[in-house]
Amino acid sequence: MDTQFVWQEDFNIGVDVIDKEHQKLFKIINKLFSFREKKTTSQWACQEGIKFFKGHAIKHFSDEEAYMASIHYEGLEQHKHLHNGFRDNTLPALEQELERTDYAPDAVEHFLGVCAGWLIGHTLTEDLAITGKHKKKLAAHLPKEELAAMKKVIIQLVFDMFHLESHLISDTYNGEKFGNGVYYRLIYGTKKSKKKQEVILVFEEKLLINTVGKIMGIQTNKLDNMLVHAARYTARQFVEGVMEQFPTEEEYELKAENLLSYEQFQKVFEKESPHIRLLFDTGAGYFSYCAIAPHLLENGIGTPIEIENAMDEVKAFLKKREAANTKPRILVVDDSMTIRQHMKEMLGDDYDVTLAESGVAAIRIITLNKPDLVLLDYEMPVCDGRQTLEMLRSDPAFGNVPVIFLTGRSDHESVKKVMSLKPAGYLLKHLKPEEIKENIDAFFEKRKALGR
């Protein structure tokens, strides 16, 4: 993989000593990327390169703090706190892992991914804030309502970091799947009390590739170990950039992080909806910012990621995603919870099943994550199956989505009404479960034979 950090003029903050050191750190990371490809010299080169990177990072922290003190920067203590966390905790733990594994390729990728993610977030959030570029713009737009303020802050940070013009799709995101999602959970706590904050970021895979991956110069169309590690640390600094705009009396520190499967992510919403659940479209992919009340935290939702298990967790996460992404996607639309759950249990082993309780919810889900097949109930309140299919067929983007009616109605008139909308089939609910499954399997086997 030919990975190279791409320096952009927008990364310059206008302070010579800081800008030069940023460029130097980018060059060192790029050197480490290239050393990693050379098997015969990788360990020695990485050892020396890592020492060099660490030395420059620590000097950079010192220079930054001296500059901030000279201009009486009000965020100096918070900035020092972030520096201390990376210098005193993250870097030593990564170095120990490298030594323990004798500079194994996975450990080197972990180190480089973390440092790349830290450098992206550090350059594009923390350091630009020193000049007041971010804070002044955000403060000028903050309304009194916290939710409205949160929207403004997130949109501004996305623009500042990646120059993407985001717009809010919904402030009542309900956990629907969109594309190949990455679900990243962060839990913050305080030293003085038991107060906690939890944030879950949901990214469409292509958004991470188009942002963090692009800056790293990664030439791939899918996630890999290094990109996930870099995305983790970039995302952490993004969240902390949001939290800085809403200061509290106590200082929050990261206590735990998890990479969740979609099923684990859904459990959070099943328990109780987050009090902040914003869904954005950046033009380069969707993402959601969800904040969850502290009392909802429970054990068993995702494995906590530590330095010691981060490599294994990311590899396991990517392996599960790859397996899940090979399954055909089916959307089951029915106003009966019993029917929906029954269909999910019956099809879940072989298909990636999403559920919708109404035609309106189905349209929203299909817009975010186009399925390979829709199983659509005919009789539903407000917007029935025929009306739902009419809406789908009216949009060129979804006009070819296969739809099979799953209904209790078998009269000729009902069937006749929907034939002009070109459904892919018509299954009766009173069929035995194995018969319904056989019909769905046959549908996908036929599509596979036709090369679709």
Salt bridges, closest charged atoms under 4 A:
ASP10 OD2 - HIS163 NE2 3.05
ASP16 OD2 - LYS20 NZ 3.25
GLU21 OE2 - HIS56 ND1 2.74
GLU37 OE2 - ARG36 NH1 2.88
GLU48 OE2 - LYS51 NZ 3.90
ASP63 OD2 - LYS59 NZ 2.81
GLU64 OE2 - HIS22 NE2 3.84
GLU64 OE2 - HIS60 NE2 2.94
GLU64 OE1 - HIS79 NE2 3.26
GLU64 OE1 - HIS83 NE2 2.87
GLU64 OE2 - HIS122 NE2 3.26
GLU65 OE2 - HIS83 ND1 2.88
GLU77 OE2 - LYS80 NZ 4.00
ASP88 OD1 - ARG87 NE 3.24
GLU95 OE1 - LYS54 NZ 3.07
GLU97 OE1 - HIS110 ND1 2.64
ASP106 OD2 - LYS315 NZ 2.56
GLU109 OE2 - ARG36 NH2 3.00
GLU126 OE1 - HIS79 NE2 3.95
GLU126 OE1 - HIS122 ND1 2.94
ASP127 OD2 - HIS22 NE2 2.39
ASP127 OD2 - HIS60 NE2 3.55
ASP127 OD1 - HIS79 NE2 3.21
ASP127 OD2 - HIS122 NE2 2.86
ASP160 OD2 - HIS134 NE2 3.27
ASP160 OD1 - LYS137 NZ 3.06
ASP171 OD2 - LYS151 NZ 3.43
GLU176 OE2 - ARG364 NE 3.16
GLU198 OE2 - ARG185 NE 2.37
GLU205 OE1 - ARG321 NH2 2.17
GLU250 OE2 - LYS195 NZ 3.72
GLU251 OE1 - HIS81 ND1 3.45
GLU253 OE2 - HIS81 NE2 3.81
GLU253 OE2 - LYS191 NZ 3.58
GLU253 OE1 - LYS255 NZ 3.95
GLU257 OE2 - ARG232 NH2 2.82
GLU257 OE2 - ARG236 NH1 3.51
GLU272 OE1 - HIS295 NE2 3.84
GLU298 OE2 - LYS271 NZ 3.36
ASP334 OD2 - LYS429 NZ 2.84
ASP350 OD2 - LYS437 NZ 2.80
ASP352 OD2 - LYS177 NZ 2.65
ASP377 OD1 - LYS429 NZ 3.23
GLU379 OE2 - ARG409 NH1 3.53
GLU390 OE2 - ARG386 NH1 2.92
ASP411 OD1 - ARG409 NE 3.71
ASP441 OD2 - LYS437 NZ 3.02
